[in-house]
Amino acid sequence: MKNNIRVERAILRISQQELADAIGVTRQTIYAIENDKFIPSTELALKMSAYFGKTVNELFSL
């Protein structure tokens, strides 16, 4: 699964740690998602979507 999390973080100029703190996960989880090593749960994908103000489909693709 591909994602645009790194791009969205860059737009907002936030670190992996800042995003992790905001959505209640570890920085390592954000790193793993950005590097396609971990597929987030539906709940986590929805939290990211709400944080960035984007749809899940805008953040993630197959």
Backbone as XML, in Angstrom:
<?xml version="1.0"?>
<chain id="A" units="angstrom">
  <residue number="1" name="MET">
    <atom name="N" x="0.844" y="-1.175" z="0.000"/>
    <atom name="CA" x="0.000" y="0.000" z="0.000"/>
    <atom name="C" x="0.891" y="1.240" z="0.000"/>
  </residue>
  <residue number="2" name="LYS">
    <atom name="N" x="0.667" y="2.128" z="-0.910"/>
    <atom name="CA" x="1.417" y="3.385" z="-0.990"/>
    <atom name="C" x="0.690" y="4.454" z="-0.173"/>
  </residue>
  <residue number="3" name="ASN">
    <atom name="N" x="1.453" y="5.454" z="0.279"/>
    <atom name="CA" x="0.820" y="6.531" z="1.043"/>
    <atom name="C" x="1.539" y="7.851" z="0.810"/>
  </residue>
  <residue number="4" name="ASN">
    <atom name="N" x="0.856" y="8.918" z="1.191"/>
    <atom name="CA" x="1.378" y="10.280" z="1.036"/>
    <atom name="C" x="1.638" y="10.944" z="2.389"/>
  </residue>
  <residue number="5" name="ILE">
    <atom name="N" x="1.861" y="10.150" z="3.418"/>
    <atom name="CA" x="2.019" y="10.707" z="4.761"/>
    <atom name="C" x="3.238" y="11.613" z="4.844"/>
  </residue>
  <residue number="6" name="ARG">
    <atom name="N" x="4.354" y="11.189" z="4.288"/>
    <atom name="CA" x="5.575" y="12.010" z="4.341"/>
    <atom name="C" x="5.349" y="13.355" z="3.642"/>
  </residue>
  <residue number="7" name="VAL">
    <atom name="N" x="4.664" y="13.322" z="2.510"/>
    <atom name="CA" x="4.374" y="14.553" z="1.757"/>
    <atom name="C" x="3.486" y="15.479" z="2.583"/>
  </residue>
  <residue number="8" name="GLU">
    <atom name="N" x="2.444" y="14.923" z="3.178"/>
    <atom name="CA" x="1.533" y="15.742" z="3.985"/>
    <atom name="C" x="2.241" y="16.323" z="5.204"/>
  </residue>
  <residue number="9" name="ARG">
    <atom name="N" x="3.134" y="15.545" z="5.822"/>
    <atom name="CA" x="3.913" y="16.065" z="6.949"/>
    <atom name="C" x="4.797" y="17.222" z="6.504"/>
  </residue>
  <residue number="10" name="ALA">
    <atom name="N" x="5.402" y="17.078" z="5.335"/>
    <atom name="CA" x="6.276" y="18.130" z="4.818"/>
    <atom name="C" x="5.496" y="19.411" z="4.556"/>
  </residue>
  <residue number="11" name="ILE">
    <atom name="N" x="4.295" y="19.271" z="4.034"/>
    <atom name="CA" x="3.459" y="20.448" z="3.773"/>
    <atom name="C" x="3.178" y="21.202" z="5.069"/>
  </residue>
  <residue number="12" name="LEU">
    <atom name="N" x="2.876" y="20.445" z="6.132"/>
    <atom name="CA" x="2.581" y="21.067" z="7.433"/>
    <atom name="C" x="3.831" y="21.375" z="8.245"/>
  </residue>
  <residue number="13" name="ARG">
    <atom name="N" x="4.985" y="20.904" z="7.742"/>
    <atom name="CA" x="6.267" y="21.091" z="8.435"/>
    <atom name="C" x="6.232" y="20.542" z="9.857"/>
  </residue>
  <residue number="14" name="ILE">
    <atom name="N" x="5.778" y="19.299" z="9.967"/>
    <atom name="CA" x="5.766" y="18.632" z="11.267"/>
    <atom name="C" x="6.651" y="17.390" z="11.209"/>
  </residue>
  <residue number="15" name="SER">
    <atom name="N" x="7.184" y="17.022" z="12.344"/>
    <atom name="CA" x="8.043" y="15.851" z="12.421"/>
    <atom name="C" x="7.211" y="14.578" z="12.580"/>
  </residue>
  <residue number="16" name="GLN">
    <atom name="N" x="7.883" y="13.455" z="12.421"/>
    <atom name="CA" x="7.217" y="12.179" z="12.675"/>
    <atom name="C" x="6.728" y="12.134" z="14.118"/>
  </residue>
  <residue number="17" name="GLN">
    <atom name="N" x="7.531" y="12.642" z="15.043"/>
    <atom name="CA" x="7.155" y="12.627" z="16.461"/>
    <atom name="C" x="5.921" y="13.485" z="16.723"/>
  </residue>
  <residue number="18" name="GLU">
    <atom name="N" x="5.849" y="14.644" z="16.102"/>
    <atom name="CA" x="4.678" y="15.513" z="16.290"/>
    <atom name="C" x="3.405" y="14.839" z="15.788"/>
  </residue>
  <residue number="19" name="LEU">
    <atom name="N" x="3.486" y="14.187" z="14.637"/>
    <atom name="CA" x="2.329" y="13.470" z="14.106"/>
    <atom name="C" x="1.967" y="12.315" z="15.025"/>
  </residue>
  <residue number="20" name="ALA">
    <atom name="N" x="2.970" y="11.560" z="15.446"/>
    <atom name="CA" x="2.735" y="10.421" z="16.328"/>
    <atom name="C" x="2.031" y="10.864" z="17.616"/>
  </residue>
  <residue number="21" name="ASP">
    <atom name="N" x="2.518" y="11.937" z="18.225"/>
    <atom name="CA" x="1.906" y="12.451" z="19.452"/>
    <atom name="C" x="0.464" y="12.864" z="19.223"/>
  </residue>
  <residue number="22" name="ALA">
    <atom name="N" x="0.204" y="13.477" z="18.082"/>
    <atom name="CA" x="-1.140" y="13.986" z="17.788"/>
    <atom name="C" x="-2.158" y="12.865" z="17.595"/>
  </residue>
  <residue number="23" name="ILE">
    <atom name="N" x="-1.714" y="11.724" z="17.071"/>
    <atom name="CA" x="-2.683" y="10.658" z="16.800"/>
    <atom name="C" x="-2.539" y="9.462" z="17.745"/>
  </residue>
  <residue number="24" name="GLY">
    <atom name="N" x="-1.612" y="9.553" z="18.692"/>
    <atom name="CA" x="-1.517" y="8.537" z="19.732"/>
    <atom name="C" x="-0.787" y="7.260" z="19.362"/>
  </residue>
  <residue number="25" name="VAL">
    <atom name="N" x="0.283" y="7.387" z="18.566"/>
    <atom name="CA" x="1.119" y="6.229" z="18.230"/>
    <atom name="C" x="2.576" y="6.612" z="18.467"/>
  </residue>
  <residue number="26" name="THR">
    <atom name="N" x="3.481" y="5.673" z="18.225"/>
    <atom name="CA" x="4.906" y="5.969" z="18.377"/>
    <atom name="C" x="5.478" y="6.535" z="17.074"/>
  </residue>
  <residue number="27" name="ARG">
    <atom name="N" x="6.614" y="7.183" z="17.214"/>
    <atom name="CA" x="7.306" y="7.701" z="16.035"/>
    <atom name="C" x="7.699" y="6.550" z="15.112"/>
  </residue>
  <residue number="28" name="GLN">
    <atom name="N" x="8.047" y="5.409" z="15.705"/>
    <atom name="CA" x="8.429" y="4.243" z="14.918"/>
    <atom name="C" x="7.274" y="3.756" z="14.038"/>
  </residue>
  <residue number="29" name="THR">
    <atom name="N" x="6.047" y="3.897" z="14.536"/>
    <atom name="CA" x="4.875" y="3.517" z="13.742"/>
    <atom name="C" x="4.753" y="4.414" z="12.520"/>
  </residue>
  <residue number="30" name="ILE">
    <atom name="N" x="4.937" y="5.712" z="12.706"/>
    <atom name="CA" x="4.864" y="6.654" z="11.578"/>
    <atom name="C" x="5.961" y="6.321" z="10.572"/>
  </residue>
  <residue number="31" name="TYR">
    <atom name="N" x="7.172" y="6.060" z="11.063"/>
    <atom name="CA" x="8.287" y="5.687" z="10.184"/>
    <atom name="C" x="7.926" y="4.446" z="9.368"/>
  </residue>
  <residue number="32" name="ALA">
    <atom name="N" x="7.384" y="3.431" z="10.028"/>
    <atom name="CA" x="7.042" y="2.173" z="9.354"/>
    <atom name="C" x="5.952" y="2.387" z="8.307"/>
  </residue>
  <residue number="33" name="ILE">
    <atom name="N" x="4.968" y="3.205" z="8.612"/>
    <atom name="CA" x="3.901" y="3.491" z="7.642"/>
    <atom name="C" x="4.474" y="4.214" z="6.434"/>
  </residue>
  <residue number="34" name="GLU">
    <atom name="N" x="5.283" y="5.247" z="6.679"/>
    <atom name="CA" x="5.858" y="6.021" z="5.576"/>
    <atom name="C" x="6.746" y="5.168" z="4.667"/>
  </residue>
  <residue number="35" name="ASN">
    <atom name="N" x="7.370" y="4.153" z="5.225"/>
    <atom name="CA" x="8.287" y="3.315" z="4.453"/>
    <atom name="C" x="7.648" y="2.001" z="4.008"/>
  </residue>
  <residue number="36" name="ASP">
    <atom name="N" x="6.316" y="1.966" z="4.016"/>
    <atom name="CA" x="5.553" y="0.809" z="3.523"/>
    <atom name="C" x="5.916" y="-0.501" z="4.230"/>
  </residue>
  <residue number="37" name="LYS">
    <atom name="N" x="6.269" y="-0.404" z="5.511"/>
    <atom name="CA" x="6.584" y="-1.590" z="6.297"/>
    <atom name="C" x="5.435" y="-1.968" z="7.228"/>
  </residue>
  <residue number="38" name="PHE">
    <atom name="N" x="4.432" y="-1.118" z="7.309"/>
    <atom name="CA" x="3.296" y="-1.351" z="8.197"/>
    <atom name="C" x="2.056" y="-0.738" z="7.563"/>
  </residue>
  <residue number="39" name="ILE">
    <atom name="N" x="0.996" y="-1.523" z="7.501"/>
    <atom name="CA" x="-0.278" y="-1.026" z="6.981"/>
    <atom name="C" x="-1.135" y="-0.645" z="8.183"/>
  </residue>
  <residue number="40" name="PRO">
    <atom name="N" x="-1.542" y="0.605" z="8.281"/>
    <atom name="CA" x="-2.300" y="1.036" z="9.456"/>
    <atom name="C" x="-3.696" y="0.414" z="9.503"/>
  </residue>
  <residue number="41" name="SER">
    <atom name="N" x="-4.203" y="0.287" z="10.716"/>
    <atom name="CA" x="-5.578" y="-0.179" z="10.893"/>
    <atom name="C" x="-6.526" y="0.876" z="10.331"/>
  </residue>
  <residue number="42" name="THR">
    <atom name="N" x="-7.762" y="0.487" z="10.160"/>
    <atom name="CA" x="-8.779" y="1.437" z="9.686"/>
    <atom name="C" x="-8.877" y="2.615" z="10.643"/>
  </residue>
  <residue number="43" name="GLU">
    <atom name="N" x="-8.861" y="2.336" z="11.931"/>
    <atom name="CA" x="-8.956" y="3.400" z="12.934"/>
    <atom name="C" x="-7.794" y="4.380" z="12.814"/>
  </residue>
  <residue number="44" name="LEU">
    <atom name="N" x="-6.591" y="3.867" z="12.654"/>
    <atom name="CA" x="-5.416" y="4.726" z="12.527"/>
    <atom name="C" x="-5.454" y="5.520" z="11.227"/>
  </residue>
  <residue number="45" name="ALA">
    <atom name="N" x="-5.871" y="4.889" z="10.143"/>
    <atom name="CA" x="-5.997" y="5.594" z="8.868"/>
    <atom name="C" x="-7.008" y="6.728" z="8.976"/>
  </residue>
  <residue number="46" name="LEU">
    <atom name="N" x="-8.103" y="6.487" z="9.694"/>
    <atom name="CA" x="-9.111" y="7.533" z="9.884"/>
    <atom name="C" x="-8.579" y="8.674" z="10.749"/>
  </residue>
  <residue number="47" name="LYS">
    <atom name="N" x="-7.786" y="8.354" z="11.762"/>
    <atom name="CA" x="-7.186" y="9.401" z="12.601"/>
    <atom name="C" x="-6.252" y="10.276" z="11.766"/>
  </residue>
  <residue number="48" name="MET">
    <atom name="N" x="-5.453" y="9.634" z="10.910"/>
    <atom name="CA" x="-4.540" y="10.397" z="10.050"/>
    <atom name="C" x="-5.324" y="11.259" z="9.072"/>
  </residue>
  <residue number="49" name="SER">
    <atom name="N" x="-6.362" y="10.699" z="8.531"/>
    <atom name="CA" x="-7.201" y="11.424" z="7.592"/>
    <atom name="C" x="-7.798" y="12.669" z="8.248"/>
  </residue>
  <residue number="50" name="ALA">
    <atom name="N" x="-8.294" y="12.515" z="9.456"/>
    <atom name="CA" x="-8.873" y="13.661" z="10.176"/>
    <atom name="C" x="-7.790" y="14.690" z="10.497"/>
  </residue>
  <residue number="51" name="TYR">
    <atom name="N" x="-6.624" y="14.234" z="10.907"/>
    <atom name="CA" x="-5.534" y="15.147" z="11.258"/>
    <atom name="C" x="-5.129" y="16.008" z="10.065"/>
  </residue>
  <residue number="52" name="PHE">
    <atom name="N" x="-4.983" y="15.380" z="8.904"/>
    <atom name="CA" x="-4.547" y="16.113" z="7.720"/>
    <atom name="C" x="-5.685" y="16.788" z="6.965"/>
  </residue>
  <residue number="53" name="GLY">
    <atom name="N" x="-6.935" y="16.491" z="7.313"/>
    <atom name="CA" x="-8.065" y="17.066" z="6.592"/>
    <atom name="C" x="-8.186" y="16.524" z="5.191"/>
  </residue>
  <residue number="54" name="LYS">
    <atom name="N" x="-7.795" y="15.272" z="5.012"/>
    <atom name="CA" x="-7.835" y="14.597" z="3.709"/>
    <atom name="C" x="-8.667" y="13.329" z="3.859"/>
  </residue>
  <residue number="55" name="THR">
    <atom name="N" x="-9.132" y="12.796" z="2.741"/>
    <atom name="CA" x="-9.830" y="11.510" z="2.799"/>
    <atom name="C" x="-8.780" y="10.401" z="2.920"/>
  </residue>
  <residue number="56" name="VAL">
    <atom name="N" x="-9.218" y="9.246" z="3.384"/>
    <atom name="CA" x="-8.319" y="8.101" z="3.454"/>
    <atom name="C" x="-7.777" y="7.781" z="2.067"/>
  </residue>
  <residue number="57" name="ASN">
    <atom name="N" x="-8.640" y="7.898" z="1.055"/>
    <atom name="CA" x="-8.205" y="7.618" z="-0.323"/>
    <atom name="C" x="-7.150" y="8.605" z="-0.818"/>
  </residue>
  <residue number="58" name="GLU">
    <atom name="N" x="-7.175" y="9.824" z="-0.301"/>
    <atom name="CA" x="-6.152" y="10.790" z="-0.690"/>
    <atom name="C" x="-4.805" y="10.470" z="-0.030"/>
  </residue>
  <residue number="59" name="LEU">
    <atom name="N" x="-4.830" y="9.837" z="1.131"/>
    <atom name="CA" x="-3.601" y="9.509" z="1.843"/>
    <atom name="C" x="-3.026" y="8.155" z="1.455"/>
  </residue>
  <residue number="60" name="PHE">
    <atom name="N" x="-3.901" y="7.192" z="1.141"/>
    <atom name="CA" x="-3.461" y="5.822" z="0.892"/>
    <atom name="C" x="-3.999" y="5.313" z="-0.439"/>
  </residue>
  <residue number="61" name="SER">
    <atom name="N" x="-3.194" y="4.502" z="-1.108"/>
    <atom name="CA" x="-3.644" y="3.873" z="-2.360"/>
    <atom name="C" x="-3.015" y="2.488" z="-2.475"/>
  </residue>
  <residue number="62" name="LEU">
    <atom name="N" x="-3.660" y="1.642" z="-3.249"/>
    <atom name="CA" x="-3.140" y="0.278" z="-3.448"/>
    <atom name="C" x="-2.122" y="0.258" z="-4.555"/>
  </residue>
</chain>
